[in-house]
Amino acid sequence: MSIYEAIAEMRRLSKLGRSFSFSFYSFSISRGQTTGIVEVHNARLRKRGREDDNQYAELQEEYINLDNLEPRRFWHCCLASFNGQSLTFTTAENEQ
């Protein structure tokens, strides 16, 4: 499954009010560093941020961790797994 297929499924499940698990590689662009892999066991996507508020909104997904109710976000390209399944990064060019 590609990261884009996983994100589409995350959006679908979130619209249905269902939760899912996923993991991603953390990355802070302002600090230019990572703290490793983040595992989220119970989450739903939130409404996507606006570019007025976050210049990277199109490259990130916002979610809420349902275990602690923390609102967070992750970079699309850093998504590693969805519901226990490892993901691949593909572009439209690679899929042709």
C-alpha angles and dihedrals in degrees: 000000000000123000089248092054089049092051090049089052091047089054092048094049092045091053088053090051092247126136131223141183128242144158133216141176109257118232133174111200092193092054095031092224145103132222093203132253119351117206118202114189102184121024148140129200119251127214109292115259122249121250088234088066099032121024089203096052093120091054097046138061123215120218142168121232101225093200094065102008092239115156109223142155139217136199113253092227091054096057107122108172142007123202090342096310120119115235135218129217112231133163128211087255091056093049095059 
